[in-house]
Amino acid sequence: MPIVPESYDRSPLTSAELAALALASRLGSKARGLTGLDYAKAELQRLQTPLYDVIAPRSREVHRCRRIRRVLYCEMAQRGTAFWEWSQDAWIEIIGPTFQEDARKHGTNGARPALMDIAYLLCDISDLRAVGQHRESTTMARYIFGEQIIEQQYKRITEVLLGPKGRGYRSGQDVQALRQALCTLFLLNRSPYLYASSEKLRSKPLPLAAWHEASEMS
C-alpha cells in the first residue's frame, strides 16, 4: 500500500495527546505502555497508525516497532509537537549525524533506517545526506520505489558505463559507489527514473557529475 501522508490526520497535537505522550514516554524511567498492548489507546492511535504503516513493510518484529515508536513518542513529548511538524533540521538532530551520536542518544535500537523512512515518506524530507543517507540509499530506494524498478534502472546505466565500450567504470568498488550514488539521486528527486521528475531537471537527463555530488556528503 503506497504511503500517502495526506490520508492521515496531520493536525497539531491536542492537549489529550500531549498528556498521553507524557505518560507513555515517562522520560528518564521505564516507559509505560510501550512494552504491552495498552499503548494502542485512542489518544495516540492517529500517531501510531502512520508510523506502523511505514515500519511494518521493512520489519514485522513487534519489539523493534515498539522501540522505534518509543523514540518518536519521547521526541514528541519533549518538543510538544507531532512528527509531522518537524523541520529538516529537527529530523537531522533526532536521527543524528553519525551512528555513534544516534546510539548515544537513543541506544542501539536499530531505529536509524526507520527514522529516515518516516522522515522521507511521512514528512517530505528528501535530503538526509547530513545523516549518512547515501550509506542507506540502496536499501532505502529499493524499499520506497521497489526492488525491480531500481534494478532495471541500474542495469540501464551500467550497460552504458561498464564493459569494454563503457565510460571507464569497472566492476567492484566503483560499481558499489555508483549504485549508492544513483539510489541517492533517486531519493533526492523522489523518482526512480534516470530523468529527473523535478521541474528544474525535467527536460534533460541527469549528468554523471551529479551522481558523485549526491554521495559526497556523509
HUZIWO-V484151 format. One record per helix or strand of 2 or more residues. SS is the DSSP state (2 for helix, 1 for strand). FROM is the first residue (numbers start at 1). TO is the last residue. If there is no record, write none. Layout:
ss = [SS & SS]
from = [FROM & FROM]
to = [TO & TO]
//
This chain:
ss = [2 & 2 & 2 & 2 & 2 & 2 & 2 & 2 & 2 & 2 & 2 & 2 & 2]
from = [5 & 15 & 42 & 62 & 83 & 88 & 99 & 112 & 129 & 133 & 147 & 173 & 208]
to = [7 & 25 & 55 & 79 & 85 & 95 & 106 & 123 & 131 & 145 & 161 & 189 & 216]
//
